[in-house]
Amino acid sequence: MTTEPPDPGTDVALYVHWPFCVRICPYCDFNVVRARGKEDRAATLTAAIVADVRAQAALVGPRRLASVFLGGGTPSLMDPADVATVVEAARALFPSGPVEITLEANPTDAEADRFAAFAAAGVNRLSMGVQALDDAQLAFLGRNHSAEEARRAVAVAARVFPRLSIDLIHALPGQSVADWRAALIQALDLGFEHVSPYQLTVAAGTSFARAVGRGDWSPPDEELAAALYEATQETLGAAGFDAYEVSNHARGVAARSAHNLHVWRGGDYLGVGPGAHGRLTLDGVRTATVAHRGIDAYVGGLEAGDPWEERAALSPREAAEERVLLGLRTVEGVPVSVLDVLPAAARPLAEMVEEGFLVVTDRRVIASATGRPLLDAVLGRLLTA
């Protein structure tokens, strides 16, 4: 029997996008900019982010704070005092008890020197973008840290933060299943309780997309990609990690990302910072928001009382489809009632239950162990009926 997951209710989470990076990774298609020469913009951007939080708080009314997630970009480049300013504003505007406050960090020595100050600013969970523990692979990925720097940073973080997560990338050129298993074991030996393993994707417009287009290298074929996925499940499962989401594994329920779960469960969240996405319930309607992407446009928009480049009320069907897209990635799945808004999904749902790709239990629809590796195809059948 499954346990009914908590209802996010009216609680609201906060996502803060910090766009600055020391360098732009060749696989990255996020809204990021080079930090060099823009150091004087940090204070202005922080003030704009706080103003944005206040403006959206006034719009949504009294709520409890569910979580805070500082992502990017590279939020570990922020001044810890600026992090404290944002966290204090969120706590004042959305009073609540203790909440998870996550900051994404790169494991360079310079950024590790700031970890204690980030903890003092309120951060209690660090998500470390290690990506690999091999210097040749790190060079290929365009990372600005070495494997040894990563290990030193992890040691510092373990003394400071009660919760630690690591991001790792697999399906690199020439990487075998044995190589990937060894990389996972190395990462687990560092003591992480949460692992986010991602298959390298070649996003349009990135440096990697151009390299693949030139024939410099090729992504793995489907058979190898599937074998790497299975190796991930087996290796982390044997170490006591639950795959509570397609790309997220935790050693115990307490180690799961509260912020991500809030989003996957369909909770409201404010997106602040250049290009940040948000989902809010306004006047009873699920509403998608996207902030202005450019830093100047974002700051100027807030000064003009217009923080969003896009604001769209979602139809009941659109909101249900989004809930299914997110929820089926998790072991919790989604309530069957969500699919009541999508009557055309009834037939493919029944077919895929019969075929073993989906399971219906305790009034919830859940992707099976067979369906999860094929989730894109499952969702395609379910939502395009």
Number of C-alpha atoms within 10 A of each C-alpha: 5 10 7 11 11 9 11 17 13 17 18 27 30 22 23 24 24 28 25 24 19 14 16 20 18 19 18 18 14 14 16 23 19 13 19 11 7 10 11 10 13 17 13 12 20 20 14 23 26 20 20 26 22 16 15 16 17 11 12 16 11 14 16 18 23 25 24 25 26 27 20 24 25 24 23 28 21 19 16 21 13 18 24 18 17 23 20 15 17 22 17 12 18 20 14 15 9 10 17 19 23 24 24 23 24 26 29 21 16 13 16 22 14 17 23 16 17 25 21 14 19 20 27 18 23 28 24 24 19 26 23 26 20 12 14 12 19 17 13 13 19 14 22 15 18 21 19 15 19 22 17 15 23 23 14 18 24 16 10 20 16 13 22 21 26 25 19 21 19 25 22 18 13 11 14 17 19 11 12 22 18 13 18 21 13 13 20 17 9 13 14 18 19 25 27 20 19 17 16 17 15 19 15 12 12 16 17 22 18 15 14 13 11 10 9 9 14 16 16 18 9 9 9 15 18 15 13 23 21 13 17 22 17 13 17 20 15 10 12 13 21 20 21 19 22 18 17 22 26 23 19 13 12 11 19 22 23 20 22 15 20 21 19 23 23 22 22 25 26 24 27 29 31 29 24 22 21 21 23 24 17 14 9 7 14 18 18 21 22 21 26 24 17 16 20 14 17 25 24 15 18 19 13 9 12 17 27 23 15 13 15 12 16 16 12 14 15 14 19 20 20 15 21 25 20 17 23 25 22 21 19 21 26 27 20 16 12 17 22 13 15 17 10 14 16 13 13 17 23 15 14 18 18 11 12 14 20 24 21 17 13 12 13 17 24 25 27 20 13 12 21 20 16 14 19 13 11 19 19 11 16 23 18 10 13
